[in-house]
Amino acid sequence: MEILRTVDSVRQWVRAQREAGRAVHFVPTMGYFHEGHLSLMRRAQHDNGAVIVSIFVNPLQFGAGEDYNRYPRDFERDRQMAQSVGVEAIFYPDVAEMYPAGYQTEVRVKELSKPLCGRSRPGHFEGVATVVLKLFNIVTPDRAYFGMKDYQQLRVIQQLVRDMNLPIEIVPCPIVREPDGLAMSSRNVYLTPEERTAATVLYRSLQWAQAQVESGERDASQLREGVFQRIAAEPLARIDYVEVVDAETLQPVERIDRPTLIALAVFFGKARLIDNCIVAPAAGY
């Protein structure tokens, strides 16, 4: 496996893959891998491409007082894990390589960046869109793989690719969960044992909402209130938001009459955890 530290070295690697007749499949990450990351890498390999992963903790997507400096990092651990699932190259730039002196450009996907996490983390999705567009221009992948846990991020990137006419297929991949349902996240390491147990209320609340829709509930406000109250009943939970929105536009809905996202962000101690599920009326309703 090759470790690439510069833009030029990535472009040379990509050129060599294309000259060999291979597609390039890309998994952008901030590192500190877990099974969710590995599932993206396995999917990328399964799709018969040369798999390259980036590891870059992007300062532009962290706001003042957020966890940029303490975000978990362990490159050697990540390297071994990526190699174990067949990744062929890791792009591991430093900040100066990605944002050299004099850098001043920002990318903004206007409407999709505003709700949900966009309200709580101003500037976050501008940082995401900027770094992802830079990475796409450096790697020029045929396909790029993103997990659905960060659903708003996925939608922002899908819109970015469409609006900028990028010849890249975005491949959404399912949320990977712990056996008790907690969505895998690098930030789970912040949880104390008590907070880790308490955090399982997130998935249980989403399961309740899915069951309600399957039983015929169509009132979005009833679903939101039910999820909110179930999480609020957990003493260690501090709710940032619970929202029921259109899965495409991320705008609030009144009724569940099309694919609908139930999204939430909740603090447990220092950890801000996000989770979601998509619900839709069954045929015949």
Secondary structure by P-SEA (a helix, b strand, c coil): ccccccaaaaaaaaaaaaaabbbbbbbbccccccaaaaaaaaaaaaaccbbbbbbcccccccccccccccccccaaaaaaaaaaaccccccccccccccccbbbbbbbbcccccccccccccaaaaaaaaaaaaaaaaccccbbbbbccaaaaaaaaaaaaaaacccbbbbbbcccccccccccccccccccaaaaaaaaaaaaaaaaaaaaaaaccccaaaaaaaaaaaaaaccccccccccccccccccccccccccccccccccccccccccbbbbbbcccc
